[in-house]
Amino acid sequence: MVTPTATINAMIVCLPDGLPSQALTATQLDRHFGVSGTLQPRFWAIPDMWLWQRRDLVAPRKGRPVYCAGGPIKLLDLAAMRHAAGVGASIRHQLWQQVVHGTRPATPWPTLLARHLADPARYPRERAEADFHNQARVNAMRMHNAASYGAARLSPGELEMFQAGPMAYQHYSATTAVCGDALLTPAGHKLAPASDALTHRVTYLEQAMRYLDTVETDQRLLAVAL
């Protein structure tokens, strides 16, 4: 079985000590971390932060909560981010259940893609895409998206996560809000899922959350959109 490469849209970088602030710009990311991307205002700052502490945040934005691209963990409200993402996921899963009611469980795209990569001649990508999109449950989601906008849309790429159940989807969304799709340690070690399959995503999230739970609160995080 060939494992497809995981989709990495957002990476969390744990910054080394002593890294100058000049390195925390989009133009320097590739030089210092080998990452080609842009800063992503992903994190929430803690609500009771002193005004002078704001200078320790990376690219802060106005509003409540204050969004920023990073900063010391002690200034980031990771618990609130996880809670909010979990609540939003609960509402989204209820909507998904209504949208796909009456349809059979569908085969996720990563499963069909792996089948194609294992034998491209006998199972072309075009056939894999057709098999995925011709499923009633996938079409129900696509039809909903065609009539919806913004946050109400349901990603077919999360089909396997939705099908795992409401609690699993909440936990997946909550941990992904903090960990992104990959994590880079100060020593340059990269944590990432082996593929987009849920089992590989879960393994990554376990490793990333375990790592973040063990670092000091002065550790600086940086969110990068790839």
Salt bridges, closest charged atoms under 4 A:
ASP119 OD2 - ARG122 NE 3.97
GLU129 OE2 - ARG125 NE 2.99
ASP131 OD2 - ARG127 NE 3.97
ASP181 OD1 - ARG201 NH1 3.16
ASP196 OD1 - ARG201 NH2 2.62
ASP218 OD1 - LYS74 NZ 2.76
